[in-house]
Amino acid sequence: MRPAYSQKLREGVTPVARQLPRQFAGFWIRFVAVLIDGIILAVVGWIVQFAFLGAVLRPGRIMNSQDVNAETVGAAMGLVGLVFIVDIAIACGYEAFFLGRFGATPGKMALSLKVVRPSGAPISYARGAGRYFAKQLNLMTLMIGYIIAGFDSEKRGLHDMICDTRVIKTGV
């Protein structure tokens, strides 16, 4: 042992575990992961939409009906709103469950990526849900929040900065 190290141990300083350098996931690999997750959520969304709206909005039903009035159109629009809310709940639950449980969504798992805290610790379900809503801000800023990841030293997007997360490669 080196004398300086052993002196620090005698003084009561606890040694810091040596961390291996992390490789942050770049813009394009994260884009592909989001694309995979988007396909999965689109399929689930289509199933939900068909389950809720299939019988109501099947081709020709409303257009050929004699009893089209504000009430029937209002009911159909109410169902569309309900489907929208259910789709948001499913997408938020998807992100929160997979990030809280596995540290990665299926799209990120397929590409050996993981979402972690700056210390390398896993994120909680609540932070996963918060990350979903922070991603919605990226949509409101014309995707600039995603583009930021291409220029940040830790490859963080706006949602990563808001939720204090990092996306790392695990297959390194």
C-alpha positions as CSV (number, residue, x, y, z in Angstrom):
1,M,0.0,0.0,0.0
2,R,1.1,3.5,-0.7
3,P,1.9,5.6,2.3
4,A,-0.6,8.4,1.5
5,Y,-3.4,5.9,1.0
6,S,-2.7,4.1,4.3
7,Q,-2.4,7.4,6.1
8,K,-5.9,8.4,4.8
9,L,-7.2,5.1,6.1
10,R,-5.7,5.7,9.5
11,E,-7.4,9.2,9.5
12,G,-10.7,7.6,9.0
13,V,-11.3,8.5,5.4
14,T,-13.4,5.8,3.8
15,P,-12.1,4.7,0.4
16,V,-14.3,5.5,-2.6
17,A,-15.2,2.6,-4.8
18,R,-13.6,3.0,-8.2
19,Q,-16.2,3.4,-10.9
20,L,-15.7,2.2,-14.4
21,P,-16.2,4.9,-16.9
22,R,-19.7,4.9,-18.4
23,Q,-20.4,5.3,-22.0
24,F,-23.4,7.5,-22.6
25,A,-25.8,6.5,-25.3
26,G,-25.9,8.9,-28.3
27,F,-28.7,10.5,-30.1
28,W,-29.2,8.0,-32.9
29,I,-29.2,4.8,-30.8
30,R,-31.7,6.5,-28.5
31,F,-33.8,7.5,-31.5
32,V,-34.0,3.8,-32.6
33,A,-35.0,2.8,-29.0
34,V,-37.8,5.4,-29.0
35,L,-38.9,4.1,-32.4
36,I,-39.1,0.5,-31.1
37,D,-41.1,1.7,-28.1
38,G,-43.3,3.8,-30.3
39,I,-44.2,0.8,-32.5
40,I,-45.1,-1.3,-29.4
41,L,-47.2,1.5,-28.0
42,A,-48.9,2.1,-31.4
43,V,-50.0,-1.5,-31.6
44,V,-51.4,-1.4,-28.0
45,G,-53.0,2.0,-28.9
46,W,-54.7,0.5,-32.0
47,I,-56.1,-2.4,-29.9
48,V,-57.4,0.1,-27.3
49,Q,-58.9,2.3,-30.0
50,F,-60.6,-0.6,-31.7
51,A,-62.0,-1.9,-28.4
52,F,-63.5,1.5,-27.5
53,L,-64.3,3.0,-30.9
54,G,-64.6,0.0,-33.3
55,A,-68.4,-0.4,-32.9
56,V,-69.1,3.3,-32.8
57,L,-67.0,4.6,-35.6
58,R,-67.1,1.7,-38.1
59,P,-67.2,2.9,-41.7
60,G,-70.7,4.1,-42.7
61,R,-72.4,3.9,-39.3
62,I,-72.5,7.6,-38.5
63,M,-72.7,8.9,-42.1
64,N,-75.7,6.7,-43.1
65,S,-77.5,7.0,-39.8
66,Q,-80.8,8.9,-39.8
67,D,-80.4,9.8,-36.1
68,V,-77.1,11.8,-36.3
69,N,-77.5,14.7,-34.0
70,A,-75.4,16.7,-31.5
71,E,-76.0,14.0,-28.9
72,T,-74.6,11.1,-30.9
73,V,-71.7,13.1,-32.2
74,G,-71.0,14.4,-28.7
75,A,-71.0,10.8,-27.4
76,A,-68.5,9.8,-30.1
77,M,-66.2,12.7,-29.3
78,G,-66.4,11.8,-25.6
79,L,-65.2,8.3,-26.5
80,V,-62.4,9.7,-28.6
81,G,-61.4,11.8,-25.5
82,L,-61.6,8.8,-23.3
83,V,-59.4,6.8,-25.6
84,F,-56.8,9.7,-25.7
85,I,-56.7,9.7,-21.9
86,V,-56.4,5.9,-21.7
87,D,-53.5,6.0,-24.3
88,I,-51.7,8.5,-22.2
89,A,-52.2,6.4,-19.1
90,I,-50.9,3.3,-20.9
91,A,-47.8,5.1,-22.2
92,C,-47.0,6.6,-18.8
93,G,-47.5,3.3,-17.1
94,Y,-45.3,1.6,-19.7
95,E,-42.5,4.0,-19.2
96,A,-42.8,4.1,-15.4
97,F,-43.1,0.3,-15.0
98,F,-40.2,-0.7,-17.3
99,L,-37.8,2.1,-16.1
100,G,-38.6,1.5,-12.5
101,R,-38.5,-2.3,-12.7
102,F,-35.8,-3.0,-15.3
103,G,-34.1,0.4,-15.8
104,A,-35.0,0.3,-19.5
105,T,-38.0,0.1,-21.8
106,P,-38.1,-2.8,-24.3
107,G,-36.7,-0.6,-27.0
108,K,-33.7,0.4,-24.8
109,M,-33.3,-3.3,-23.6
110,A,-33.1,-4.4,-27.3
111,L,-30.2,-2.0,-27.8
112,S,-28.5,-2.7,-24.4
113,L,-29.2,0.8,-23.0
114,K,-30.2,1.6,-19.4
115,V,-31.6,4.7,-17.7
116,V,-29.8,5.5,-14.4
117,R,-29.2,8.4,-12.0
118,P,-25.9,10.3,-12.2
119,S,-24.5,8.0,-9.5
120,G,-25.4,4.9,-11.5
121,A,-28.3,4.0,-9.2
122,P,-31.5,2.8,-10.7
123,I,-34.5,5.2,-11.1
124,S,-37.8,4.9,-9.2
125,Y,-41.2,4.3,-10.7
126,A,-42.2,7.9,-9.9
127,R,-39.1,9.3,-11.7
128,G,-40.0,7.0,-14.7
129,A,-43.5,8.5,-14.8
130,G,-42.0,12.0,-14.4
131,R,-39.6,11.3,-17.3
132,Y,-42.6,10.4,-19.5
133,F,-44.2,13.8,-18.8
134,A,-40.9,15.6,-19.2
135,K,-40.7,14.0,-22.7
136,Q,-44.0,15.6,-23.6
137,L,-42.2,19.0,-23.1
138,N,-40.0,17.9,-26.0
139,L,-43.0,17.7,-28.2
140,M,-44.1,21.2,-27.2
141,T,-40.6,22.6,-28.1
142,L,-40.5,21.2,-31.6
143,M,-38.2,18.3,-30.6
144,I,-35.4,20.7,-29.5
145,G,-35.4,18.9,-26.2
146,Y,-34.3,15.7,-28.0
147,I,-31.8,17.5,-30.2
148,I,-30.0,18.9,-27.1
149,A,-28.8,15.3,-26.5
150,G,-26.6,15.6,-29.6
151,F,-24.7,18.5,-28.1
152,D,-24.5,17.7,-24.4
153,S,-21.3,16.0,-23.0
154,E,-23.4,13.4,-21.2
155,K,-25.8,13.0,-24.1
156,R,-28.8,14.2,-22.0
157,G,-32.0,15.4,-23.6
158,L,-34.3,18.0,-21.9
159,H,-36.2,15.2,-20.2
160,D,-33.0,13.8,-18.8
161,M,-32.0,17.2,-17.4
162,I,-35.4,17.7,-15.8
163,C,-35.4,14.3,-14.2
164,D,-31.6,14.1,-13.5
165,T,-31.1,10.8,-15.4
166,R,-28.5,9.5,-17.8
167,V,-28.9,6.8,-20.6
168,I,-25.9,4.6,-20.7
169,K,-24.8,1.6,-22.8
170,T,-24.7,-1.6,-20.7
171,G,-23.2,-3.9,-23.3
172,V,-19.8,-2.1,-23.2
